[in-house]
């Protein structure tokens, strides 16, 4: 597992910072199925955050289907087919872009401007 870094000054809650970084490692292929996450207490100490924060992050990863926890054994990354990973990547893309488009709309930045910018990146 790549190092997880949390920022105490970020507006994003710490547990979500942990979730987002582990999720990115799963979707990016750095964490594969069957990989065991560090024990909650050890990970909390490593990140210098509370055990409750770390447990909340692990619970969220389980709720989103990325991990499974086994009492007395630990928390493990679930096995995914490439198709399942692509579905999760697509869902993440849709969720992120939808949120960002709504936010940009507050500044009168419409779809046409967004599409024009995206097209300019291809050049």
C-alpha positions in Angstrom: 0.0 0.0 0.0 1.3 3.4 -0.9 1.6 5.9 1.9 -1.6 7.6 3.0 -1.2 11.3 3.9 -3.8 13.3 5.8 -4.1 17.1 6.1 -5.5 18.6 9.2 -6.2 21.9 7.4 -8.1 20.3 4.5 -11.8 21.0 4.3 -12.3 17.3 3.6 -12.9 15.3 6.7 -9.9 13.1 7.7 -11.8 9.8 7.3 -12.8 10.8 3.8 -9.2 11.7 2.9 -8.3 8.1 4.0 -11.1 6.6 2.0 -10.3 8.6 -1.1 -6.7 7.6 -1.1 -7.3 3.9 -0.5 -10.1 4.0 -3.1 -7.7 5.6 -5.6 -5.1 2.9 -4.9 -7.7 0.2 -5.6 -9.1 1.8 -8.7 -5.5 2.6 -9.9 -4.4 -0.9 -9.5 -1.8 -0.3 -6.7 -3.9 -2.3 -4.2 -5.2 -5.7 -5.4 -7.8 -8.1 -4.1 -6.8 -10.0 -1.0 -4.4 -7.3 0.2 -4.8 -6.8 3.9 -5.1 -3.2 5.2 -3.1 -2.3 8.3 -4.8 -3.0 11.6 -7.0 0.0 12.6 -5.0 0.8 15.7 -1.6 0.6 14.0 -2.9 2.7 11.0 -4.4 5.3 13.3 -1.0 5.6 15.1 0.8 5.8 11.8 -1.5 8.6 10.6 -1.6 10.3 14.0 -5.4 10.2 14.0 -8.0 8.7 16.3 -8.9 5.0 16.1 -12.5 6.2 15.6 -11.5 8.2 12.5 -9.7 5.2 11.0 -12.5 2.8 11.9 -15.0 5.2 10.2 -12.8 5.2 7.1 -12.6 1.4 7.0 -16.4 1.1 7.6 -17.0 3.5 4.7 -14.7 1.4 2.4 -16.7 -1.7 3.4 -20.0 0.1 2.8 -18.8 1.1 -0.7 -17.9 -2.5 -1.4 -14.1 -2.0 -1.6 -13.2 -4.0 1.5 -14.5 -6.7 3.8 -13.7 -6.9 7.5 -13.4 -10.2 9.4 -13.5 -10.1 13.2 -10.1 -11.2 14.5 -8.5 -11.3 11.1 -8.6 -7.8 9.7 -9.8 -5.9 6.7 -9.0 -7.0 3.2 -9.4 -5.5 -0.3 -12.2 -7.3 -2.2 -11.4 -9.2 -5.4 -12.7 -7.4 -8.5 -12.8 -8.4 -12.2 -11.5 -5.8 -14.6 -15.1 -5.2 -15.7 -16.1 -4.5 -12.0 -13.1 -2.1 -11.6 -14.1 -0.3 -14.8 -17.7 0.0 -13.5 -16.4 1.5 -10.2 -14.1 3.8 -12.2 -17.1 4.9 -14.4 -19.3 5.5 -11.3 -16.5 7.6 -9.7 -16.1 9.6 -13.0 -19.9 10.3 -13.2 -20.1 11.3 -9.5 -17.1 13.6 -9.7 -18.0 15.3 -12.9 -21.6 15.8 -11.9 -20.5 17.4 -8.7 -17.9 19.6 -10.4 -20.3 20.7 -13.2 -22.9 21.7 -10.6 -20.2 23.7 -8.7 -18.9 25.4 -11.9 -22.5 26.3 -12.8 -22.5 28.7 -9.9 -19.9 30.8 -11.8 -21.9 30.7 -15.0 -19.5 28.2 -16.5 -21.7 26.0 -18.7 -21.3 22.7 -20.5 -20.1 24.4 -23.7 -17.2 26.1 -21.9 -16.3 22.8 -20.1 -16.4 20.8 -23.3 -14.3 23.4 -25.1 -11.7 23.2 -22.4 -11.7 19.4 -22.4 -11.3 19.4 -26.2 -8.4 21.9 -25.9 -6.6 19.4 -23.6 -6.6 16.8 -26.4 -4.5 19.0 -28.7 
